[in-house]
């Protein structure tokens, strides 16, 4: 029995030994073969060059400067590292050796066999003179590199946006930015970052244990795409010139498909400041500037709209089922409600008037009384449908939606009930109502066309045009009401009897439909009988001046929305800007001068 047990034990031992030998020799072969392969095959990822951004006529807005980067061999001792940093400083005295040393130390490890990049970008002309000398140092490598460059500095800064150094958050959400070193931060640089950054290339080589290349196995080119925008560089320069002594916004939309020919958030800022990294002092200066140059006012500026919202409010009235297009109100200059006096801007009053005349004279009482009949909830929901309190869909990142208040909104936000006086204020674009200039521009474009316009900056990708077909927005009944609103806007600038912008717009080169807006930024006491003139107020207490428009009136081609911050009256401050913009559109051939003349004659006959 004991002999059998020994025999069985020996047999089991040798069986296990044979199984293990079989596993190591046969089954593990593929695993160890792959390890061996990894030891001799090196994969190098090649960063793509970021795609260019061009204007509508293929003129550069964002390009790449070609230069070089500097790299140092890994695993150097401190004395050797200091020697190589001294060699670099000999040719480039302005480089910060302390910073280069820190970068090297952070990246150096026993597992890293690649050269370490200590300088991301050096100017081509400055570096090429030292290129041969640098290459004599076996521990220093000079490689081609590119850096984003904005040839027009400030121009269209909020549209173009900028790239910045990639941080840990960027790399986590966008791994390619670890290779390129940059990520789109704002504007179309941010919105279309995935298209512009492209795809990485890949190079596989056989290497020795000392990381010396023996043979190239495969090579795949990196790729990227360039985009063209709808903006016209020359026209954009003109907008900048108009706003050189003003703060605010201008937006010009092509009514055919919502393409934005020109737009600006003023003041602007220098995009090139951000490419190599901005200093804390520069950042503080931007952020603390009371004129807010860093804020993209096109989509992130929130303003009370004042009277430029009255067209949408008026349409909410006649679609509520409680008021029809013939309903009228009497304006005596003020309305009593809850022991408070709500004034019209015209102290002597407008008399009895219906929608067209209420828009023409911008009568507040008409909208006060209408809002009390219709109610805030219906008015609010209709304004949402017309694009207020919602995103416009424009291709810029982080678009704000603004505020169109109602009863539920106030209860949730402030835990307080809604009052009728708040309905009255909301009806003329005051109180808690806040909009972006892009929302006002989109609403105006939709009134002009009867279509659901999507404002956009993208024209093409790699030369292939991108289509933005307008959809449907208005019901058949609403389409029949649009001529009333359009006529009211035409009367604003063309009727000498009460048109709020007639004095400014009467000799416009194009027959325009316009609407002025004066949005208060400070409240007025009920004890105030006579309001100070805007020019007598402190600058930051003056009202924002709006004008939104489309033209030519009978055959609309473009919608133009202008906001002049703290400009005072909408007609007097924003009106001349709108007028100049349409003159430029004619001058540049975007609007046919002959067709405009014929349209003017037809309107005079009417």
VOZA-706160 format. One line per 4 residues: their letters; for each residue x, y, z of C-alpha. Coordinates in Angstrom, 2 decimals, always signed. Layout:
residues N
A) X/Y/Z  ...;
This chain:
residues 606
XXXX) +0.00/+0.00/+0.00  +2.82/+2.37/+0.90  +4.55/+1.61/-2.40  +1.42/+2.44/-4.35;
XXXX) +1.13/+5.79/-2.55  +4.76/+6.69/-3.43  +4.23/+5.65/-7.05  +1.05/+7.75/-7.26;
XXXX) +2.80/+10.78/-5.72  +5.74/+10.56/-8.20  +3.35/+10.18/-11.14  +1.29/+13.23/-10.04;
XXXX) +4.44/+15.33/-9.58  +5.78/+14.56/-13.06  +2.33/+15.11/-14.59  +2.12/+18.57/-13.05;
XXXX) +5.67/+19.28/-14.22  +4.84/+18.27/-17.80  +1.68/+20.43/-17.77  +3.70/+23.43/-16.58;
XXXX) +6.40/+22.85/-19.23  +3.69/+22.59/-21.89  +2.07/+25.85/-20.71  +5.38/+27.75/-20.69;
XXXX) +6.59/+26.37/-23.99  +3.37/+26.40/-26.00  +0.51/+28.32/-24.39  +2.55/+31.30/-23.13;
XXXX) +4.41/+31.64/-26.39  +2.04/+34.28/-27.80  +2.13/+36.29/-24.57  +5.94/+36.41/-24.38;
XXXX) +6.22/+36.92/-28.10  +4.06/+40.06/-27.74  +6.26/+41.29/-24.88  +9.34/+40.74/-27.04;
XXXX) +7.68/+42.56/-29.90  +6.86/+45.52/-27.66  +10.48/+45.68/-26.68  +11.58/+46.20/-30.28;
XXXX) +8.65/+48.13/-31.85  +8.32/+51.80/-30.96  +5.13/+53.75/-31.70  +5.38/+57.51/-32.05;
XXXX) +2.23/+59.64/-32.26  +2.54/+62.71/-34.48  +0.50/+65.82/-33.56  -1.62/+67.35/-36.34;
XXXX) -1.23/+70.99/-37.33  -4.40/+72.82/-36.34  -6.70/+73.74/-39.23  -6.89/+77.37/-40.37;
XXXX) -9.92/+79.62/-39.93  -10.78/+81.78/-42.96  -13.36/+84.47/-43.65  -16.10/+84.18/-46.30;
XXXX) -13.63/+85.22/-49.02  -10.88/+82.83/-47.83  -8.81/+85.47/-46.05  -6.99/+84.16/-42.95;
XXXX) -8.42/+84.79/-39.49  -6.46/+82.14/-37.56  -3.29/+80.52/-38.91  -0.22/+78.68/-37.64;
XXXX) +3.27/+80.14/-37.37  +6.00/+77.64/-38.17  +8.93/+77.37/-35.78  +10.77/+74.85/-33.62;
XXXX) +10.58/+73.17/-30.22  +13.55/+72.21/-28.04  +13.93/+68.81/-26.41  +16.52/+67.35/-24.04;
XXXX) +17.51/+63.68/-23.70  +16.08/+61.84/-20.67  +17.98/+60.46/-17.65  +20.58/+63.22/-17.50;
XXXX) +22.29/+63.87/-14.18  +21.96/+67.34/-12.69  +25.38/+68.46/-13.87  +24.73/+67.28/-17.44;
XXXX) +21.28/+68.87/-17.43  +22.68/+72.20/-16.23  +25.30/+72.06/-18.96  +22.68/+71.56/-21.68;
XXXX) +20.48/+74.34/-20.25  +23.52/+76.61/-20.33  +24.11/+75.67/-23.97  +20.50/+76.61/-24.80;
XXXX) +20.77/+79.91/-22.90  +23.88/+80.75/-24.91  +21.72/+80.95/-28.03  +18.42/+82.08/-26.43;
XXXX) +19.17/+84.39/-23.51  +15.49/+85.24/-22.93  +14.46/+81.65/-22.12  +13.77/+80.85/-18.48;
XXXX) +16.17/+78.07/-17.45  +14.43/+77.59/-14.09  +11.16/+76.84/-15.84  +12.88/+74.51/-18.35;
XXXX) +14.53/+72.61/-15.49  +11.18/+72.19/-13.72  +9.51/+70.88/-16.89  +12.37/+68.40/-17.39;
XXXX) +12.25/+67.15/-13.79  +8.46/+66.69/-13.93  +8.64/+64.65/-17.14  +11.83/+62.67/-16.50;
XXXX) +11.45/+59.10/-15.21  +13.10/+55.68/-15.56  +10.22/+54.60/-17.79  +10.55/+57.48/-20.22;
XXXX) +12.87/+56.79/-23.14  +11.79/+59.80/-25.23  +13.40/+63.23/-25.41  +11.63/+65.76/-23.15;
XXXX) +10.19/+68.93/-24.63  +11.33/+71.89/-22.54  +10.40/+74.71/-24.97  +7.20/+74.34/-26.96;
XXXX) +7.80/+77.03/-29.55  +10.61/+79.21/-30.84  +10.37/+81.62/-33.75  +11.59/+80.14/-37.03;
XXXX) +13.84/+83.06/-38.06  +15.35/+83.36/-34.61  +16.09/+79.64/-34.35  +17.30/+78.78/-37.84;
XXXX) +20.54/+80.75/-37.38  +21.45/+78.51/-34.42  +20.04/+75.28/-35.86  +23.41/+73.74/-36.87;
XXXX) +25.09/+74.59/-33.56  +22.22/+73.13/-31.53  +22.37/+69.89/-33.48  +26.04/+69.42/-32.48;
XXXX) +24.81/+68.68/-28.96  +23.74/+65.03/-28.84  +21.51/+65.63/-25.80  +19.59/+68.48/-27.47;
XXXX) +17.06/+67.93/-30.21  +15.40/+70.61/-32.36  +12.07/+69.63/-33.92  +9.58/+71.44/-36.17;
XXXX) +6.63/+72.98/-34.30  +3.68/+75.28/-34.95  +1.89/+77.89/-32.87  -1.51/+79.48/-33.36;
XXXX) -1.44/+83.05/-34.62  -4.24/+85.59/-35.13  -3.08/+88.04/-37.82  -5.70/+90.66/-36.96;
XXXX) -5.13/+90.67/-33.18  -8.36/+92.17/-31.73  -10.61/+91.88/-34.79  -13.63/+89.58/-34.35;
XXXX) -12.02/+88.24/-31.18  -15.28/+86.98/-29.65  -16.25/+85.18/-32.85  -12.89/+83.56/-33.62;
XXXX) -12.00/+82.76/-30.02  -8.57/+81.49/-29.00  -6.61/+78.36/-28.11  -4.92/+77.92/-24.77;
XXXX) -2.47/+75.48/-23.21  -4.15/+72.14/-22.48  -4.67/+71.40/-18.78  -5.54/+68.16/-16.98;
XXXX) -9.28/+68.72/-17.45  -8.80/+69.26/-21.20  -6.69/+66.12/-21.53  -9.23/+64.02/-19.67;
XXXX) -12.09/+65.07/-21.97  -9.95/+65.38/-25.11  -6.89/+63.05/-25.07  -5.54/+64.49/-28.33;
XXXX) -4.86/+67.79/-26.56  -2.14/+66.00/-24.56  -0.31/+65.52/-27.86  -1.01/+68.90/-29.45;
XXXX) -0.58/+70.83/-26.19  -3.50/+73.13/-27.00  -7.28/+73.20/-26.80  -9.90/+75.54/-28.25;
XXXX) -11.11/+77.79/-25.47  -13.78/+80.12/-26.88  -15.51/+81.28/-30.06  -15.42/+78.99/-33.07;
XXXX) -11.98/+77.80/-31.91  -13.82/+76.18/-29.01  -17.08/+75.26/-30.76  -15.37/+73.53/-33.70;
XXXX) -12.32/+72.33/-31.77  -12.78/+68.69/-32.79  -12.75/+69.61/-36.50  -9.87/+72.07/-36.25;
XXXX) -7.54/+69.94/-34.10  -7.71/+67.06/-36.60  -6.42/+63.50/-36.14  -3.03/+62.35/-34.93;
XXXX) -0.50/+60.59/-37.17  +1.37/+57.45/-36.22  +4.92/+56.19/-36.93  +6.03/+52.67/-36.00;
XXXX) +9.73/+51.77/-36.00  +11.98/+48.90/-34.95  +14.44/+50.01/-32.29  +17.36/+48.56/-30.38;
XXXX) +17.55/+48.24/-26.61  +19.20/+51.68/-26.66  +16.18/+53.12/-28.51  +18.05/+53.53/-31.77;
XXXX) +15.85/+53.26/-34.87  +16.65/+50.28/-37.06  +13.73/+50.30/-39.51  +10.49/+52.20/-40.18;
XXXX) +7.54/+49.79/-40.19  +4.64/+52.11/-41.01  +3.77/+55.79/-41.22  +0.35/+57.48/-41.14;
XXXX) +0.12/+61.22/-41.82  -1.70/+63.43/-39.31  -4.65/+65.35/-40.74  -6.83/+68.36/-39.93;
XXXX) -9.55/+70.46/-41.55  -9.81/+74.17/-42.18  -13.08/+76.04/-41.88  -14.42/+79.16/-43.57;
XXXX) -16.73/+81.51/-41.71  -19.60/+83.60/-43.04  -18.09/+86.88/-41.84  -16.52/+89.32/-44.31;
XXXX) -13.18/+90.62/-43.01  -13.60/+94.03/-44.67  -17.11/+94.43/-43.30  -15.93/+93.30/-39.87;
XXXX) -13.29/+96.03/-39.90  -16.01/+98.57/-40.62  -18.01/+97.45/-37.58  -14.88/+97.83/-35.46;
XXXX) -14.38/+101.34/-36.81  -17.97/+102.36/-35.97  -17.57/+101.10/-32.40  -14.10/+102.54/-31.73;
XXXX) -15.56/+104.96/-29.15  -18.55/+102.84/-28.05  -19.25/+99.67/-26.08  -21.90/+97.21/-27.16;
XXXX) -22.89/+94.80/-29.89  -23.64/+94.72/-33.61  -25.05/+91.70/-35.49  -25.78/+91.51/-39.23;
XXXX) -27.70/+88.43/-40.43  -28.22/+87.33/-44.03  -31.93/+86.55/-44.18  -31.50/+83.91/-46.86;
XXXX) -30.18/+81.29/-44.44  -29.11/+82.97/-41.18  -25.45/+83.42/-42.12  -23.85/+86.16/-40.01;
XXXX) -22.04/+88.57/-42.31  -20.55/+90.55/-39.45  -20.84/+90.72/-35.69  -18.92/+92.23/-32.84;
XXXX) -18.81/+92.41/-29.08  -17.10/+95.66/-28.15  -14.56/+96.36/-26.81  -12.53/+93.46/-28.15;
XXXX) -9.25/+91.98/-26.89  -6.00/+90.68/-28.41  -6.32/+86.95/-29.09  -2.56/+86.42/-29.37;
XXXX) -2.18/+87.22/-25.67  -3.59/+83.79/-24.79  -1.62/+81.54/-27.15  +1.64/+81.37/-25.20;
XXXX) -0.04/+81.76/-21.82  -1.38/+84.93/-20.22  +0.22/+86.50/-17.16  -1.75/+87.06/-13.97;
XXXX) -1.40/+90.84/-14.40  -2.84/+90.70/-17.93  -5.67/+88.46/-16.76  -6.56/+90.76/-13.87;
XXXX) -6.59/+93.75/-16.20  -9.05/+92.02/-18.55  -11.37/+90.73/-15.83  -11.51/+93.96/-13.81;
XXXX) -12.08/+96.27/-16.79  -15.58/+97.81/-16.26  -16.14/+97.77/-20.03  -15.99/+93.93/-19.95;
XXXX) -13.82/+93.29/-23.03  -13.51/+89.59/-22.18  -17.29/+88.97/-22.07  -18.79/+87.74/-25.33;
XXXX) -21.76/+90.09/-25.26  -23.23/+88.47/-28.39  -24.33/+85.41/-26.41  -23.21/+86.01/-22.81;
XXXX) -24.32/+89.61/-22.35  -27.70/+89.74/-20.58  -29.63/+92.99/-21.00  -33.16/+94.27/-20.46;
XXXX) -34.50/+94.45/-24.04  -36.77/+97.44/-23.56  -39.03/+98.12/-26.51  -37.29/+95.85/-29.04;
XXXX) -39.33/+93.03/-27.53  -42.65/+94.75/-28.25  -43.18/+93.06/-31.64  -43.11/+89.61/-30.02;
XXXX) -45.25/+90.81/-27.09  -47.79/+92.32/-29.52  -48.03/+89.03/-31.40  -48.61/+87.22/-28.11;
XXXX) -51.61/+89.50/-27.55  -53.35/+88.77/-30.84  -52.62/+85.03/-30.59  -53.93/+84.69/-27.05;
XXXX) -57.58/+84.55/-28.10  -58.34/+87.41/-25.68  -57.28/+90.30/-27.95  -57.58/+90.61/-31.73;
XXXX) -55.56/+92.69/-34.15  -58.11/+95.52/-34.02  -58.02/+95.91/-30.24  -56.94/+99.36/-29.11;
XXXX) -55.97/+101.11/-25.89  -56.05/+104.75/-24.81  -52.77/+106.30/-23.69  -53.04/+109.38/-21.51;
XXXX) -49.40/+109.27/-20.44  -49.79/+107.03/-17.38  -51.76/+104.13/-15.91  -52.73/+103.57/-12.27;
XXXX) -52.33/+100.07/-10.86  -52.26/+99.04/-7.22  -51.64/+102.56/-6.00  -48.68/+102.94/-8.32;
XXXX) -48.36/+105.02/-11.46  -46.93/+103.29/-14.54  -45.85/+105.92/-17.02  -45.54/+105.95/-20.77;
XXXX) -42.30/+107.44/-22.05  -44.42/+110.17/-23.66  -45.80/+112.18/-20.76  -48.62/+113.79/-22.80;
XXXX) -49.80/+110.39/-24.05  -50.45/+108.94/-27.51  -54.25/+108.90/-27.47  -56.13/+105.83/-28.72;
XXXX) -54.07/+103.44/-30.78  -53.88/+99.85/-32.05  -50.90/+97.54/-32.61  -49.32/+99.21/-35.66;
XXXX) -49.41/+102.65/-34.07  -48.30/+101.24/-30.70  -45.16/+99.87/-32.36  -44.66/+103.06/-34.38;
XXXX) -44.79/+105.30/-31.32  -43.47/+102.66/-28.90  -46.46/+103.34/-26.63  -46.02/+101.71/-23.24;
XXXX) -49.67/+101.99/-22.14  -50.88/+99.80/-25.03  -48.58/+97.01/-23.84  -49.35/+97.59/-20.16;
XXXX) -53.08/+97.14/-20.68  -52.75/+94.31/-23.14  -50.50/+92.36/-20.78  -53.03/+92.61/-17.95;
XXXX) -55.67/+91.04/-20.22  -53.45/+88.29/-21.60  -51.49/+87.52/-18.43  -47.83/+86.83/-17.77;
XXXX) -47.95/+83.05/-18.23  -49.25/+83.09/-21.81  -47.06/+86.07/-22.71  -44.02/+84.27/-21.28;
XXXX) -44.68/+81.00/-23.11  -45.16/+82.84/-26.40  -41.91/+84.76/-25.97  -40.16/+81.44/-25.33;
XXXX) -41.54/+80.14/-28.60  -40.25/+83.24/-30.38  -36.73/+82.49/-29.11  -36.47/+84.46/-25.87;
XXXX) -35.43/+82.50/-22.79  -34.00/+79.75/-25.04  -30.75/+79.21/-26.95  -30.65/+80.57/-30.49;
XXXX) -28.52/+77.66/-31.73  -25.71/+79.94/-32.91  -22.36/+78.14/-33.19  -20.63/+79.75/-30.22;
XXXX) -19.97/+77.89/-26.94  -21.68/+78.52/-23.59  -24.62/+80.51/-24.97  -26.82/+82.04/-22.23;
XXXX) -30.62/+81.74/-22.35  -31.57/+84.85/-20.39  -34.78/+85.21/-18.39  -38.43/+85.43/-19.43;
XXXX) -40.20/+85.43/-16.06  -43.57/+83.96/-15.13  -45.41/+82.99/-11.95  -43.75/+79.58/-11.55;
XXXX) -40.29/+81.05/-12.20  -40.66/+83.65/-9.44  -42.10/+81.18/-6.96  -39.24/+78.77/-7.53;
XXXX) -36.51/+81.43/-7.49  -37.72/+83.80/-4.79  -40.50/+81.84/-3.00  -42.81/+84.82/-3.51;
XXXX) -46.06/+85.33/-5.47  -46.30/+87.20/-8.77  -47.76/+90.73/-8.90  -49.57/+92.48/-11.74;
XXXX) -47.06/+95.30/-11.69  -44.40/+92.77/-12.72  -46.55/+91.72/-15.69  -46.73/+95.36/-16.77;
XXXX) -42.95/+95.82/-16.52  -42.29/+92.59/-18.44  -44.56/+93.72/-21.30  -42.12/+96.51/-22.21;
XXXX) -38.96/+94.45/-21.71  -38.12/+95.68/-18.21  -38.30/+94.13/-14.74  -36.78/+90.65/-14.68;
XXXX) -36.71/+90.21/-18.47  -33.15/+89.66/-19.72  -32.11/+88.74/-23.26  -28.97/+88.35/-25.33;
XXXX) -28.40/+90.50/-28.43  -28.32/+87.29/-30.51  -31.88/+86.48/-29.38  -33.09/+89.93/-30.47;
XXXX) -31.32/+89.56/-33.83  -32.82/+86.11/-34.40  -36.33/+87.30/-33.51  -36.00/+90.22/-35.93;
XXXX) -34.82/+87.88/-38.71  -37.80/+85.63/-38.08  -40.24/+88.54/-38.23  -38.70/+89.64/-41.52;
XXXX) -38.78/+86.20/-43.15  -41.57/+84.30/-41.43  -39.07/+81.43/-41.02  -37.21/+79.74/-38.17;
XXXX) -33.79/+81.26/-38.78  -30.70/+79.73/-37.13  -27.92/+82.35/-36.94  -24.53/+80.81/-37.72;
XXXX) -20.89/+81.57/-38.49  -19.83/+78.37/-40.27  -19.74/+78.55/-44.06  -17.70/+75.53/-45.16;
XXXX) -15.38/+72.75/-44.02  -12.46/+72.07/-46.36  -14.28/+74.02/-49.06  -17.52/+72.03/-48.78;
XXXX) -20.46/+74.37/-48.13  -22.61/+73.57/-45.07  -26.36/+74.06/-45.53  -28.50/+75.85/-42.93;
XXXX) -32.01/+75.72/-44.35  -34.55/+77.79/-42.34  -37.43/+75.78/-40.93  -41.04/+76.65/-40.13;
XXXX) -41.95/+78.63/-37.02  -45.20/+80.52/-37.52  -48.69/+79.10/-37.94  -50.71/+80.20/-41.02;
XXXX) -52.66/+82.61/-38.77  -49.44/+84.12/-37.43  -48.05/+84.54/-40.94  -51.12/+86.64/-41.74;
XXXX) -50.38/+88.80/-38.68  -46.71/+89.40/-39.49  -47.44/+92.20/-42.01  -48.97/+94.24/-39.14;
XXXX) -45.81/+93.99/-37.08  -43.58/+94.69/-40.08  -45.68/+97.72/-41.00  -45.40/+99.04/-37.47;
XXXX) -41.60/+98.73/-37.70  -41.59/+100.52/-41.06  -43.61/+103.39/-39.55  -41.03/+103.77/-36.75;
XXXX) -38.42/+105.04/-39.18  -40.55/+106.46/-41.98  -43.63/+108.13/-40.50  -43.06/+111.79/-39.60;
XXXX) -46.16/+111.70/-37.37  -44.89/+109.86/-34.33  -42.26/+107.43/-35.70  -39.74/+107.23/-32.88;
XXXX) -36.76/+106.98/-35.26  -38.03/+109.14/-38.14  -35.56/+111.99/-37.61  -32.63/+109.58/-37.74;
XXXX) -33.82/+107.16/-40.43  -35.83/+109.36/-42.82  -33.01/+109.62/-45.37  -31.67/+106.06/-45.00;
XXXX) -30.19/+104.68/-48.19  -32.43/+101.61/-47.80  -36.16/+101.62/-46.85  -35.96/+100.09/-43.38;
XXXX) -38.23/+98.47/-40.84  -36.79/+99.34/-37.42  -37.59/+99.31/-33.72  -35.93/+101.44/-31.10;
XXXX) -35.45/+100.41/-27.51  -34.28/+102.30/-24.43  -33.62/+99.89/-21.58  -33.25/+101.39/-18.12;
XXXX) -30.45/+100.03/-15.94  -31.52/+101.88/-12.77  -35.03/+102.20/-11.36  -36.93/+105.45/-11.05;
XXXX) -38.62/+106.58/-7.85  -42.39/+107.06/-7.88  -41.67/+110.57/-6.60  -39.77/+111.44/-9.78;
XXXX) -41.88/+113.84/-11.83  -39.25/+114.88/-14.31  -36.58/+112.45/-15.33  -32.99/+113.58/-15.80;
XXXX) -31.72/+113.63/-19.36  -29.49/+110.66/-20.16  -26.58/+113.02/-20.80  -26.92/+114.36/-17.22;
XXXX) -26.59/+110.89/-15.65  -23.42/+109.08/-14.66  -22.24/+106.96/-17.57  -23.04/+103.58/-15.95;
XXXX) -26.53/+104.83/-14.96  -27.52/+105.70/-18.51  -29.92/+103.42/-20.36  -28.80/+100.91/-22.94;
XXXX) -29.70/+101.98/-26.47  -31.17/+99.37/-28.83  -32.18/+99.36/-32.46  -33.15/+96.25/-34.38;
XXXX) -34.05/+96.35/-38.05  -34.37/+94.65/-41.42  -34.18/+95.93/-44.97  -34.94/+96.65/-47.69;
XXXX) -38.46/+96.71/-46.31  -40.29/+95.15/-49.27  -37.62/+92.59/-50.09  -35.64/+91.97/-46.90;
XXXX) -32.02/+90.89/-47.34  -30.42/+91.59/-43.97  -31.41/+91.99/-40.33  -29.25/+94.35/-38.27;
XXXX) -29.34/+94.56/-34.48  -27.30/+97.12/-32.56  -26.89/+97.68/-28.84  -24.92/+100.66/-27.52;
XXXX) -24.25/+100.19/-23.83  -25.23/+103.22/-21.75  -25.94/+105.07/-24.99  -29.16/+106.69/-23.79;
XXXX) -31.99/+106.82/-26.35  -32.24/+103.94/-28.80  -32.95/+106.12/-31.81  -30.28/+108.73/-31.16;
XXXX) -27.46/+106.36/-30.11  -28.09/+103.10/-31.99  -29.96/+104.55/-34.99  -26.95/+106.22/-36.69;
XXXX) -24.99/+102.95/-36.35  -27.74/+100.93/-38.04  -27.97/+103.56/-40.77  -24.21/+103.39/-41.46;
XXXX) -24.28/+99.60/-41.56  -26.94/+99.55/-44.28  -25.01/+102.18/-46.21  -21.98/+99.89/-46.09;
XXXX) -24.07/+96.91/-47.23  -25.11/+98.88/-50.30  -21.58/+100.21/-50.85  -20.11/+96.68/-50.79;
XXXX) -22.78/+95.31/-53.12  -24.57/+93.11/-50.60  -27.74/+95.09/-51.31  -28.49/+96.13/-54.90;
XXXX) -28.63/+99.94/-55.06  -30.87/+99.96/-58.16  -33.38/+97.57/-56.63  -33.34/+99.70/-53.48;
XXXX) -34.15/+102.85/-55.47  -37.09/+101.14/-57.18  -38.38/+99.89/-53.82  -38.18/+103.40/-52.36;
XXXX) -40.20/+104.82/-55.24  -42.85/+102.12/-54.83  -43.20/+102.85/-51.12  -43.56/+106.60/-51.74;
XX) -46.39/+105.91/-54.20  -48.18/+103.92/-51.52;
